[in-house]
């Protein structure tokens, strides 16, 4: 008789604790995907910056890659999970474009000797279980880099 009461008590305690354990597990999984997305965004930005800084060794230091090609490199470097959205020719952040690229012919940050390229990414990470964390529109991942466009770095 005593054994069946103990089993019943254990089941009741487990039923009380189970939702909290599941919530904790879901939070850990969601945080892992967010961290992966954040690191992937930084990796894509690095790849894009590496491509954007390449210029030919001519009078105008002509860029090797167009802005749309740099956006494609960023999207490819980011990876397939929660992909970065971009639109060819788009000049500002929108629902369909998460990458903006600005160029300056002679940037004072680089003593005016070189032009610069600034890349902004404002990527929305969609949570797997947003109803637990009240992030209906997702979490924003923002990243920015400015690099000098140096003549002679063309492959």
TAQUIJO-V26082 format. One line per field, one symbol per residue. ss: DSSP state (2 for helix, 1 for strand, 0 for the rest). phi: phi as a letter, one per 40 degrees, with the letter a starting at -180 (. if undefined). A space follows every 50 residues. Layout:
ss = ???
phi = ???
//
This chain:
ss = 02222222222222222222222222222222222222222222222222 22011000000010002222222222220000000000000000000011 11110002220000111111111110000222200000111111111111 10000
phi = .ccccccccccccccccddccccccccccccccccdcccccccccccccc ccccaccbccfcccbccccccccccccchccfcccabcgcbacacbbbbb bbbbcbcccbggcbcbbbbbbbccccccbcccbfbdcgbcbbaaabbccb cgccc
//
